[in-house]
């Protein structure tokens, strides 16, 4: 039981900036096991975003999505945004696979990484703006980080690691295709019972993200921790845009 608690706390403090008083020695096995808490942590992030809805009517429509993005970054930090920058720098460098992976490991950001991050924030803003007046907006806001982190778990189960070693290798090796299939079915079925239109949006989001994952595999011959982080954020934007088109 203790090891599961360690995994939960370790992943919570890794994926968010939520302060936690308990400290213990890092263990790679605890870290790898923590990926199964991704959807739950995503749900917690969504619940922390939810109270902003109560002040929506006091904030200009053009400013409100910006406030949500700021709050989101305060909760999670920029760890996954960094993954987007690294992924864009590597993928669009037009080099061979080995050199792409080296570029992605570089702590410096290049022009393509900057473009990727700009597009990310633009997409997040547009997606939030499109759904902010929807009747189901509270559900959509809570679901956004849950879907993003679920997609990362699903992607890990369908992937191989592109490098011999790395922080994300233990995570990718821990998850299998069965986990990805079960989580996908549970997500779609649960939302279908209560929010059928959002369920349809989740299906479309999963299809789009699986295509992106397939393209990344063809380019990098696998994924890295940066790719998992990028999948979290990109899938959130895809979800917002798709659900905006489906329910509006």
HELIX and SHEET records of a PDB file:
HELIX    1   1 UNK A    2  UNK A   15  1                                  14    
HELIX    2   2 UNK A   28  UNK A   33  1                                   6    
HELIX    3   3 UNK A   34  UNK A   37  5                                   4    
HELIX    4   4 UNK A   38  UNK A   50  1                                  13    
HELIX    5   5 UNK A   51  UNK A   58  5                                   8    
HELIX    6   6 UNK A   61  UNK A   76  1                                  16    
HELIX    7   7 UNK A   79  UNK A   91  1                                  13    
HELIX    8   8 UNK A   97  UNK A  105  1                                   9    
HELIX    9   9 UNK A  111  UNK A  131  1                                  21    
HELIX   10  10 UNK A  137  UNK A  157  1                                  21    
HELIX   11  11 UNK A  169  UNK A  174  1                                   6    
HELIX   12  12 UNK A  177  UNK A  194  1                                  18    
HELIX   13  13 UNK A  196  UNK A  220  1                                  25    
HELIX   14  14 UNK A  225  UNK A  247  1                                  23    
END                                                                             
